[in-house]
Amino acid sequence: MTSLPKAEASLPKAEVHQKIVFVKGEITYLPHYVYKHMYVSPGYGLTHEELFTEKELRNMGAKQQVMMLWSRSW
């Protein structure tokens, strides 16, 4: 079996930061990349365009957590 070279070793590391996310069941709602204080569910931009506010997520029963995520534009 032939090993491929480790291309990722030459790539710059992505900057990550602690960000607030919301979790309901097994679904994690992440901060939108551009719109501050808005959150998106999996499939955003591909299957739907729905955005959520923190208040809406709390009202749905989602719990706040902190995750390390890539930088946002804001």
C-alpha positions, 0 to 999 in steps of 0.5 A: 500500500502506498502512503500519500504525502501529508499535504495538510502539514504544509497548510496553515492552521485554521484559527479557532475560537470559543463560540456559543452554540445551542444544542437540542437533542442531537442537533447543534445550531451554530452561529451564522458566518456573517449575521451576528446573533443568528444561528443556523441548523445543519443543511443551511444554505443547501436545503433551507435558509432558516435563521434562528435567534438565541431567544427562538432557540431557547424557546424551542428548548435548546441548551447553550454550550461552548464549542471551538469553531473557526473564526466568523466574519464578525 
